[in-house]
Amino acid sequence: MQAAIKTKYGITASLREGAGGIFEVSIDDKTVYSNQETYRFPTDEEIFEQIDKKKA
């Protein structure tokens, strides 16, 4: 996913280590995706949608 974000937007995404298998995506310190709610890993398109919303 990091590579896909870099390719599409030129943004270098960073990884912050968490605990307990939690995977969250944040943009400007706001959580836009959490696997605690969906119980799965997001698709690139789901994250692209969130980035596009933030850029608008």
CHARMM-style PDB file with segment names, atoms N, HN, CA, C and O in Angstrom:
ATOM      1  N   MET     1       0.811  -1.178   0.000  1.00  0.00      PROA
ATOM      2  CA  MET     1       0.000   0.000   0.000  1.00  0.00      PROA
ATOM      3  C   MET     1       0.869   1.262   0.000  1.00  0.00      PROA
ATOM      4  O   MET     1       0.534   2.243  -0.664  1.00  0.00      PROA
ATOM      5  N   GLN     2       1.954   1.241   0.722  1.00  0.00      PROA
ATOM      6  HN  GLN     2       2.226   0.444   1.261  1.00  0.00      PROA
ATOM      7  CA  GLN     2       2.850   2.386   0.767  1.00  0.00      PROA
ATOM      8  C   GLN     2       3.340   2.727  -0.635  1.00  0.00      PROA
ATOM      9  O   GLN     2       3.375   3.897  -1.015  1.00  0.00      PROA
ATOM     10  N   ALA     3       3.717   1.714  -1.400  1.00  0.00      PROA
ATOM     11  HN  ALA     3       3.689   0.764  -1.092  1.00  0.00      PROA
ATOM     12  CA  ALA     3       4.199   1.931  -2.764  1.00  0.00      PROA
ATOM     13  C   ALA     3       3.092   2.473  -3.664  1.00  0.00      PROA
ATOM     14  O   ALA     3       3.342   3.330  -4.511  1.00  0.00      PROA
ATOM     15  N   ALA     4       1.878   1.977  -3.482  1.00  0.00      PROA
ATOM     16  HN  ALA     4       1.675   1.281  -2.794  1.00  0.00      PROA
ATOM     17  CA  ALA     4       0.751   2.441  -4.293  1.00  0.00      PROA
ATOM     18  C   ALA     4       0.458   3.917  -4.024  1.00  0.00      PROA
ATOM     19  O   ALA     4       0.162   4.665  -4.956  1.00  0.00      PROA
ATOM     20  N   ILE     5       0.538   4.343  -2.771  1.00  0.00      PROA
ATOM     21  HN  ILE     5       0.778   3.736  -2.013  1.00  0.00      PROA
ATOM     22  CA  ILE     5       0.317   5.743  -2.409  1.00  0.00      PROA
ATOM     23  C   ILE     5       1.419   6.610  -3.010  1.00  0.00      PROA
ATOM     24  O   ILE     5       1.151   7.694  -3.528  1.00  0.00      PROA
ATOM     25  N   LYS     6       2.643   6.136  -2.940  1.00  0.00      PROA
ATOM     26  HN  LYS     6       2.861   5.255  -2.519  1.00  0.00      PROA
ATOM     27  CA  LYS     6       3.781   6.875  -3.503  1.00  0.00      PROA
ATOM     28  C   LYS     6       3.624   7.023  -5.009  1.00  0.00      PROA
ATOM     29  O   LYS     6       3.859   8.103  -5.551  1.00  0.00      PROA
ATOM     30  N   THR     7       3.229   5.950  -5.692  1.00  0.00      PROA
ATOM     31  HN  THR     7       3.038   5.073  -5.252  1.00  0.00      PROA
ATOM     32  CA  THR     7       3.070   5.971  -7.140  1.00  0.00      PROA
ATOM     33  C   THR     7       1.947   6.909  -7.567  1.00  0.00      PROA
ATOM     34  O   THR     7       2.118   7.692  -8.502  1.00  0.00      PROA
ATOM     35  N   LYS     8       0.802   6.839  -6.892  1.00  0.00      PROA
ATOM     36  HN  LYS     8       0.664   6.203  -6.133  1.00  0.00      PROA
ATOM     37  CA  LYS     8      -0.361   7.618  -7.315  1.00  0.00      PROA
ATOM     38  C   LYS     8      -0.270   9.090  -6.916  1.00  0.00      PROA
ATOM     39  O   LYS     8      -0.658   9.965  -7.689  1.00  0.00      PROA
ATOM     40  N   TYR     9       0.239   9.367  -5.717  1.00  0.00      PROA
ATOM     41  HN  TYR     9       0.554   8.656  -5.089  1.00  0.00      PROA
ATOM     42  CA  TYR     9       0.192  10.730  -5.194  1.00  0.00      PROA
ATOM     43  C   TYR     9       1.550  11.386  -4.979  1.00  0.00      PROA
ATOM     44  O   TYR     9       1.627  12.596  -4.763  1.00  0.00      PROA
ATOM     45  N   GLY    10       2.617  10.600  -5.037  1.00  0.00      PROA
ATOM     46  HN  GLY    10       2.555   9.618  -5.212  1.00  0.00      PROA
ATOM     47  CA  GLY    10       3.929  11.151  -4.743  1.00  0.00      PROA
ATOM     48  C   GLY    10       4.130  11.408  -3.256  1.00  0.00      PROA
ATOM     49  O   GLY    10       5.039  12.139  -2.863  1.00  0.00      PROA
ATOM     50  N   ILE    11       3.287  10.811  -2.440  1.00  0.00      PROA
ATOM     51  HN  ILE    11       2.549  10.217  -2.760  1.00  0.00      PROA
ATOM     52  CA  ILE    11       3.345  10.964  -0.989  1.00  0.00      PROA
ATOM     53  C   ILE    11       4.083   9.767  -0.403  1.00  0.00      PROA
ATOM     54  O   ILE    11       3.801   8.625  -0.766  1.00  0.00      PROA
ATOM     55  N   THR    12       5.012  10.018   0.489  1.00  0.00      PROA
ATOM     56  HN  THR    12       5.241  10.946   0.783  1.00  0.00      PROA
ATOM     57  CA  THR    12       5.683   8.929   1.184  1.00  0.00      PROA
ATOM     58  C   THR    12       4.936   8.668   2.482  1.00  0.00      PROA
ATOM     59  O   THR    12       5.005   9.462   3.420  1.00  0.00      PROA
ATOM     60  N   ALA    13       4.225   7.552   2.529  1.00  0.00      PROA
ATOM     61  HN  ALA    13       4.169   6.907   1.767  1.00  0.00      PROA
ATOM     62  CA  ALA    13       3.465   7.178   3.718  1.00  0.00      PROA
ATOM     63  C   ALA    13       4.431   6.647   4.769  1.00  0.00      PROA
ATOM     64  O   ALA    13       5.460   6.055   4.440  1.00  0.00      PROA
ATOM     65  N   SER    14       4.093   6.861   6.024  1.00  0.00      PROA
ATOM     66  HN  SER    14       3.257   7.341   6.291  1.00  0.00      PROA
ATOM     67  CA  SER    14       4.941   6.365   7.105  1.00  0.00      PROA
ATOM     68  C   SER    14       4.192   5.319   7.921  1.00  0.00      PROA
ATOM     69  O   SER    14       2.963   5.319   7.996  1.00  0.00      PROA
ATOM     70  N   LEU    15       4.951   4.451   8.513  1.00  0.00      PROA
ATOM     71  HN  LEU    15       5.949   4.450   8.451  1.00  0.00      PROA
ATOM     72  CA  LEU    15       4.409   3.380   9.333  1.00  0.00      PROA
ATOM     73  C   LEU    15       4.716   3.681  10.791  1.00  0.00      PROA
ATOM     74  O   LEU    15       5.861   3.941  11.161  1.00  0.00      PROA
ATOM     75  N   ARG    16       3.686   3.641  11.599  1.00  0.00      PROA
ATOM     76  HN  ARG    16       2.756   3.429  11.299  1.00  0.00      PROA
ATOM     77  CA  ARG    16       3.868   3.759  13.044  1.00  0.00      PROA
ATOM     78  C   ARG    16       3.435   2.440  13.655  1.00  0.00      PROA
ATOM     79  O   ARG    16       2.293   2.007  13.502  1.00  0.00      PROA
ATOM     80  N   GLU    17       4.353   1.823  14.334  1.00  0.00      PROA
ATOM     81  HN  GLU    17       5.281   2.175  14.458  1.00  0.00      PROA
ATOM     82  CA  GLU    17       4.095   0.515  14.912  1.00  0.00      PROA
ATOM     83  C   GLU    17       3.055   0.598  16.012  1.00  0.00      PROA
ATOM     84  O   GLU    17       3.094   1.487  16.862  1.00  0.00      PROA
ATOM     85  N   GLY    18       2.131  -0.338  15.981  1.00  0.00      PROA
ATOM     86  HN  GLY    18       2.099  -1.061  15.291  1.00  0.00      PROA
ATOM     87  CA  GLY    18       1.088  -0.428  16.998  1.00  0.00      PROA
ATOM     88  C   GLY    18       1.183  -1.745  17.726  1.00  0.00      PROA
ATOM     89  O   GLY    18       2.248  -2.358  17.790  1.00  0.00      PROA
ATOM     90  N   ALA    19       0.067  -2.176  18.272  1.00  0.00      PROA
ATOM     91  HN  ALA    19      -0.798  -1.677  18.219  1.00  0.00      PROA
ATOM     92  CA  ALA    19       0.045  -3.423  19.036  1.00  0.00      PROA
ATOM     93  C   ALA    19      -1.236  -4.189  18.743  1.00  0.00      PROA
ATOM     94  O   ALA    19      -2.253  -3.605  18.371  1.00  0.00      PROA
ATOM     95  N   GLY    20      -1.173  -5.472  18.912  1.00  0.00      PROA
ATOM     96  HN  GLY    20      -0.346  -5.947  19.214  1.00  0.00      PROA
ATOM     97  CA  GLY    20      -2.360  -6.311  18.842  1.00  0.00      PROA
ATOM     98  C   GLY    20      -2.970  -6.500  17.470  1.00  0.00      PROA
ATOM     99  O   GLY    20      -4.154  -6.821  17.370  1.00  0.00      PROA
ATOM    100  N   GLY    21      -2.198  -6.310  16.403  1.00  0.00      PROA
ATOM    101  HN  GLY    21      -1.236  -6.048  16.484  1.00  0.00      PROA
ATOM    102  CA  GLY    21      -2.718  -6.543  15.064  1.00  0.00      PROA
ATOM    103  C   GLY    21      -3.632  -5.444  14.554  1.00  0.00      PROA
ATOM    104  O   GLY    21      -4.336  -5.636  13.562  1.00  0.00      PROA
ATOM    105  N   ILE    22      -3.634  -4.312  15.206  1.00  0.00      PROA
ATOM    106  HN  ILE    22      -3.062  -4.156  16.012  1.00  0.00      PROA
ATOM    107  CA  ILE    22      -4.472  -3.201  14.772  1.00  0.00      PROA
ATOM    108  C   ILE    22      -3.811  -2.510  13.588  1.00  0.00      PROA
ATOM    109  O   ILE    22      -2.615  -2.220  13.610  1.00  0.00      PROA
ATOM    110  N   PHE    23      -4.603  -2.253  12.559  1.00  0.00      PROA
ATOM    111  HN  PHE    23      -5.575  -2.489  12.541  1.00  0.00      PROA
ATOM    112  CA  PHE    23      -4.126  -1.546  11.382  1.00  0.00      PROA
ATOM    113  C   PHE    23      -5.026  -0.347  11.181  1.00  0.00      PROA
ATOM    114  O   PHE    23      -6.235  -0.492  10.999  1.00  0.00      PROA
ATOM    115  N   GLU    24      -4.438   0.836  11.213  1.00  0.00      PROA
ATOM    116  HN  GLU    24      -3.456   0.953  11.360  1.00  0.00      PROA
ATOM    117  CA  GLU    24      -5.198   2.058  10.998  1.00  0.00      PROA
ATOM    118  C   GLU    24      -4.483   2.933   9.983  1.00  0.00      PROA
ATOM    119  O   GLU    24      -3.256   2.928   9.888  1.00  0.00      PROA
ATOM    120  N   VAL    25      -5.265   3.677   9.234  1.00  0.00      PROA
ATOM    121  HN  VAL    25      -6.262   3.681   9.312  1.00  0.00      PROA
ATOM    122  CA  VAL    25      -4.722   4.655   8.312  1.00  0.00      PROA
ATOM    123  C   VAL    25      -5.194   6.020   8.792  1.00  0.00      PROA
ATOM    124  O   VAL    25      -6.385   6.246   9.004  1.00  0.00      PROA
ATOM    125  N   SER    26      -4.235   6.923   8.957  1.00  0.00      PROA
ATOM    126  HN  SER    26      -3.268   6.740   8.784  1.00  0.00      PROA
ATOM    127  CA  SER    26      -4.550   8.282   9.400  1.00  0.00      PROA
ATOM    128  C   SER    26      -4.030   9.277   8.383  1.00  0.00      PROA
ATOM    129  O   SER    26      -2.986   9.075   7.765  1.00  0.00      PROA
ATOM    130  N   ILE    27      -4.775  10.347   8.224  1.00  0.00      PROA
ATOM    131  HN  ILE    27      -5.624  10.511   8.727  1.00  0.00      PROA
ATOM    132  CA  ILE    27      -4.356  11.448   7.379  1.00  0.00      PROA
ATOM    133  C   ILE    27      -4.428  12.693   8.249  1.00  0.00      PROA
ATOM    134  O   ILE    27      -5.482  13.022   8.793  1.00  0.00      PROA
ATOM    135  N   ASP    28      -3.308  13.376   8.376  1.00  0.00      PROA
ATOM    136  HN  ASP    28      -2.451  13.109   7.934  1.00  0.00      PROA
ATOM    137  CA  ASP    28      -3.212  14.553   9.244  1.00  0.00      PROA
ATOM    138  C   ASP    28      -3.716  14.236  10.657  1.00  0.00      PROA
ATOM    139  O   ASP    28      -4.477  15.003  11.246  1.00  0.00      PROA
ATOM    140  N   ASP    29      -3.275  13.095  11.182  1.00  0.00      PROA
ATOM    141  HN  ASP    29      -2.656  12.472  10.704  1.00  0.00      PROA
ATOM    142  CA  ASP    29      -3.606  12.636  12.533  1.00  0.00      PROA
ATOM    143  C   ASP    29      -5.083  12.310  12.751  1.00  0.00      PROA
ATOM    144  O   ASP    29      -5.513  12.170  13.895  1.00  0.00      PROA
ATOM    145  N   LYS    30      -5.862  12.189  11.686  1.00  0.00      PROA
ATOM    146  HN  LYS    30      -5.512  12.303  10.756  1.00  0.00      PROA
ATOM    147  CA  LYS    30      -7.262  11.778  11.791  1.00  0.00      PROA
ATOM    148  C   LYS    30      -7.391  10.369  11.210  1.00  0.00      PROA
ATOM    149  O   LYS    30      -7.024  10.141  10.057  1.00  0.00      PROA
ATOM    150  N   THR    31      -7.903   9.433  11.990  1.00  0.00      PROA
ATOM    151  HN  THR    31      -8.201   9.618  12.926  1.00  0.00      PROA
ATOM    152  CA  THR    31      -8.074   8.057  11.531  1.00  0.00      PROA
ATOM    153  C   THR    31      -9.173   8.005  10.477  1.00  0.00      PROA
ATOM    154  O   THR    31     -10.307   8.419  10.717  1.00  0.00      PROA
ATOM    155  N   VAL    32      -8.811   7.487   9.302  1.00  0.00      PROA
ATOM    156  HN  VAL    32      -7.890   7.150   9.107  1.00  0.00      PROA
ATOM    157  CA  VAL    32      -9.781   7.368   8.211  1.00  0.00      PROA
ATOM    158  C   VAL    32     -10.114   5.907   7.896  1.00  0.00      PROA
ATOM    159  O   VAL    32     -11.035   5.626   7.129  1.00  0.00      PROA
ATOM    160  N   TYR    33      -9.366   4.992   8.487  1.00  0.00      PROA
ATOM    161  HN  TYR    33      -8.618   5.220   9.110  1.00  0.00      PROA
ATOM    162  CA  TYR    33      -9.652   3.562   8.312  1.00  0.00      PROA
ATOM    163  C   TYR    33      -9.099   2.813   9.510  1.00  0.00      PROA
ATOM    164  O   TYR    33      -7.985   3.083   9.960  1.00  0.00      PROA
ATOM    165  N   SER    34      -9.874   1.877  10.024  1.00  0.00      PROA
ATOM    166  HN  SER    34     -10.779   1.658   9.659  1.00  0.00      PROA
ATOM    167  CA  SER    34      -9.414   1.028  11.118  1.00  0.00      PROA
ATOM    168  C   SER    34      -9.945  -0.382  10.929  1.00  0.00      PROA
ATOM    169  O   SER    34     -11.137  -0.583  10.697  1.00  0.00      PROA
ATOM    170  N   ASN    35      -9.045  -1.359  11.029  1.00  0.00      PROA
ATOM    171  HN  ASN    35      -8.077  -1.196  11.217  1.00  0.00      PROA
ATOM    172  CA  ASN    35      -9.512  -2.739  10.889  1.00  0.00      PROA
ATOM    173  C   ASN    35     -10.256  -3.204  12.142  1.00  0.00      PROA
ATOM    174  O   ASN    35     -10.818  -4.299  12.144  1.00  0.00      PROA
ATOM    175  N   GLN    36     -10.272  -2.414  13.185  1.00  0.00      PROA
ATOM    176  HN  GLN    36      -9.815  -1.525  13.183  1.00  0.00      PROA
ATOM    177  CA  GLN    36     -11.081  -2.736  14.359  1.00  0.00      PROA
ATOM    178  C   GLN    36     -12.565  -2.646  14.005  1.00  0.00      PROA
ATOM    179  O   GLN    36     -13.401  -3.272  14.657  1.00  0.00      PROA
ATOM    180  N   GLU    37     -12.883  -1.875  12.986  1.00  0.00      PROA
ATOM    181  HN  GLU    37     -12.204  -1.367  12.457  1.00  0.00      PROA
ATOM    182  CA  GLU    37     -14.274  -1.729  12.553  1.00  0.00      PROA
ATOM    183  C   GLU    37     -14.635  -2.704  11.436  1.00  0.00      PROA
ATOM    184  O   GLU    37     -15.763  -3.195  11.386  1.00  0.00      PROA
ATOM    185  N   THR    38     -13.681  -2.991  10.532  1.00  0.00      PROA
ATOM    186  HN  THR    38     -12.765  -2.592  10.572  1.00  0.00      PROA
ATOM    187  CA  THR    38     -13.995  -3.814   9.363  1.00  0.00      PROA
ATOM    188  C   THR    38     -13.494  -5.247   9.467  1.00  0.00      PROA
ATOM    189  O   THR    38     -13.973  -6.130   8.756  1.00  0.00      PROA
ATOM    190  N   TYR    39     -12.528  -5.479  10.355  1.00  0.00      PROA
ATOM    191  HN  TYR    39     -12.139  -4.761  10.932  1.00  0.00      PROA
ATOM    192  CA  TYR    39     -11.916  -6.810  10.540  1.00  0.00      PROA
ATOM    193  C   TYR    39     -11.219  -7.322   9.287  1.00  0.00      PROA
ATOM    194  O   TYR    39     -11.141  -8.529   9.055  1.00  0.00      PROA
ATOM    195  N   ARG    40     -10.707  -6.384   8.475  1.00  0.00      PROA
ATOM    196  HN  ARG    40     -10.770  -5.404   8.663  1.00  0.00      PROA
ATOM    197  CA  ARG    40      -9.972  -6.777   7.266  1.00  0.00      PROA
ATOM    198  C   ARG    40      -9.009  -5.659   6.887  1.00  0.00      PROA
ATOM    199  O   ARG    40      -9.098  -4.543   7.400  1.00  0.00      PROA
ATOM    200  N   PHE    41      -8.086  -5.978   5.977  1.00  0.00      PROA
ATOM    201  HN  PHE    41      -8.014  -6.884   5.561  1.00  0.00      PROA
ATOM    202  CA  PHE    41      -7.134  -5.006   5.453  1.00  0.00      PROA
ATOM    203  C   PHE    41      -7.829  -4.222   4.341  1.00  0.00      PROA
ATOM    204  O   PHE    41      -8.558  -4.822   3.552  1.00  0.00      PROA
ATOM    205  N   PRO    42      -7.632  -2.906   4.247  1.00  0.00      PROA
ATOM    206  CA  PRO    42      -8.314  -2.129   3.212  1.00  0.00      PROA
ATOM    207  C   PRO    42      -7.709  -2.352   1.835  1.00  0.00      PROA
ATOM    208  O   PRO    42      -6.553  -2.756   1.703  1.00  0.00      PROA
ATOM    209  N   THR    43      -8.505  -2.084   0.823  1.00  0.00      PROA
ATOM    210  HN  THR    43      -9.444  -1.757   0.931  1.00  0.00      PROA
ATOM    211  CA  THR    43      -7.979  -2.095  -0.543  1.00  0.00      PROA
ATOM    212  C   THR    43      -7.293  -0.753  -0.793  1.00  0.00      PROA
ATOM    213  O   THR    43      -7.556   0.226  -0.095  1.00  0.00      PROA
ATOM    214  N   ASP    44      -6.422  -0.715  -1.781  1.00  0.00      PROA
ATOM    215  HN  ASP    44      -6.208  -1.511  -2.348  1.00  0.00      PROA
ATOM    216  CA  ASP    44      -5.783   0.547  -2.155  1.00  0.00      PROA
ATOM    217  C   ASP    44      -6.845   1.582  -2.500  1.00  0.00      PROA
ATOM    218  O   ASP    44      -6.733   2.743  -2.105  1.00  0.00      PROA
ATOM    219  N   GLU    45      -7.874   1.169  -3.234  1.00  0.00      PROA
ATOM    220  HN  GLU    45      -7.964   0.226  -3.555  1.00  0.00      PROA
ATOM    221  CA  GLU    45      -8.916   2.105  -3.665  1.00  0.00      PROA
ATOM    222  C   GLU    45      -9.646   2.730  -2.472  1.00  0.00      PROA
ATOM    223  O   GLU    45     -10.000   3.909  -2.517  1.00  0.00      PROA
ATOM    224  N   GLU    46      -9.872   1.965  -1.420  1.00  0.00      PROA
ATOM    225  HN  GLU    46      -9.585   1.008  -1.384  1.00  0.00      PROA
ATOM    226  CA  GLU    46     -10.516   2.533  -0.232  1.00  0.00      PROA
ATOM    227  C   GLU    46      -9.669   3.656   0.376  1.00  0.00      PROA
ATOM    228  O   GLU    46     -10.192   4.684   0.805  1.00  0.00      PROA
ATOM    229  N   ILE    47      -8.371   3.439   0.401  1.00  0.00      PROA
ATOM    230  HN  ILE    47      -7.946   2.604   0.051  1.00  0.00      PROA
ATOM    231  CA  ILE    47      -7.476   4.446   0.966  1.00  0.00      PROA
ATOM    232  C   ILE    47      -7.335   5.619   0.003  1.00  0.00      PROA
ATOM    233  O   ILE    47      -7.282   6.766   0.449  1.00  0.00      PROA
ATOM    234  N   PHE    48      -7.272   5.368  -1.304  1.00  0.00      PROA
ATOM    235  HN  PHE    48      -7.315   4.437  -1.666  1.00  0.00      PROA
ATOM    236  CA  PHE    48      -7.219   6.447  -2.285  1.00  0.00      PROA
ATOM    237  C   PHE    48      -8.444   7.355  -2.137  1.00  0.00      PROA
ATOM    238  O   PHE    48      -8.327   8.578  -2.223  1.00  0.00      PROA
ATOM    239  N   GLU    49      -9.600   6.763  -1.918  1.00  0.00      PROA
ATOM    240  HN  GLU    49      -9.695   5.770  -1.848  1.00  0.00      PROA
ATOM    241  CA  GLU    49     -10.830   7.536  -1.736  1.00  0.00      PROA
ATOM    242  C   GLU    49     -10.693   8.495  -0.549  1.00  0.00      PROA
ATOM    243  O   GLU    49     -11.108   9.651  -0.631  1.00  0.00      PROA
ATOM    244  N   GLN    50     -10.118   8.020   0.537  1.00  0.00      PROA
ATOM    245  HN  GLN    50      -9.781   7.081   0.604  1.00  0.00      PROA
ATOM    246  CA  GLN    50      -9.932   8.860   1.714  1.00  0.00      PROA
ATOM    247  C   GLN    50      -8.924   9.978   1.461  1.00  0.00      PROA
ATOM    248  O   GLN    50      -9.118  11.110   1.904  1.00  0.00      PROA
ATOM    249  N   ILE    51      -7.852   9.655   0.749  1.00  0.00      PROA
ATOM    250  HN  ILE    51      -7.694   8.736   0.389  1.00  0.00      PROA
ATOM    251  CA  ILE    51      -6.856  10.677   0.407  1.00  0.00      PROA
ATOM    252  C   ILE    51      -7.493  11.733  -0.491  1.00  0.00      PROA
ATOM    253  O   ILE    51      -7.282  12.929  -0.288  1.00  0.00      PROA
ATOM    254  N   ASP    52      -8.275  11.297  -1.487  1.00  0.00      PROA
ATOM    255  HN  ASP    52      -8.446  10.326  -1.652  1.00  0.00      PROA
ATOM    256  CA  ASP    52      -8.937  12.235  -2.390  1.00  0.00      PROA
ATOM    257  C   ASP    52      -9.895  13.153  -1.643  1.00  0.00      PROA
ATOM    258  O   ASP    52      -9.973  14.344  -1.944  1.00  0.00      PROA
ATOM    259  N   LYS    53     -10.623  12.612  -0.673  1.00  0.00      PROA
ATOM    260  HN  LYS    53     -10.559  11.645  -0.428  1.00  0.00      PROA
ATOM    261  CA  LYS    53     -11.538  13.429   0.134  1.00  0.00      PROA
ATOM    262  C   LYS    53     -10.759  14.497   0.901  1.00  0.00      PROA
ATOM    263  O   LYS    53     -11.191  15.646   0.996  1.00  0.00      PROA
ATOM    264  N   LYS    54      -9.627  14.109   1.437  1.00  0.00      PROA
ATOM    265  HN  LYS    54      -9.277  13.176   1.360  1.00  0.00      PROA
ATOM    266  CA  LYS    54      -8.820  15.040   2.228  1.00  0.00      PROA
ATOM    267  C   LYS    54      -8.239  16.145   1.351  1.00  0.00      PROA
ATOM    268  O   LYS    54      -8.119  17.291   1.785  1.00  0.00      PROA
ATOM    269  N   LYS    55      -7.881  15.799   0.127  1.00  0.00      PROA
ATOM    270  HN  LYS    55      -7.978  14.868  -0.225  1.00  0.00      PROA
ATOM    271  CA  LYS    55      -7.261  16.777  -0.776  1.00  0.00      PROA
ATOM    272  C   LYS    55      -8.294  17.758  -1.338  1.00  0.00      PROA
ATOM    273  O   LYS    55      -7.935  18.854  -1.769  1.00  0.00      PROA
ATOM    274  N   ALA    56      -9.573  17.372  -1.335  1.00  0.00      PROA
ATOM    275  HN  ALA    56      -9.864  16.482  -0.984  1.00  0.00      PROA
ATOM    276  CA  ALA    56     -10.629  18.220  -1.939  1.00  0.00      PROA
ATOM    277  C   ALA    56     -10.932  19.447  -1.101  1.00  0.00      PROA
ATOM    278  OT1 ALA    56     -11.788  20.251  -1.471  1.00  0.00      PROA
TER     279      ALA     56
END
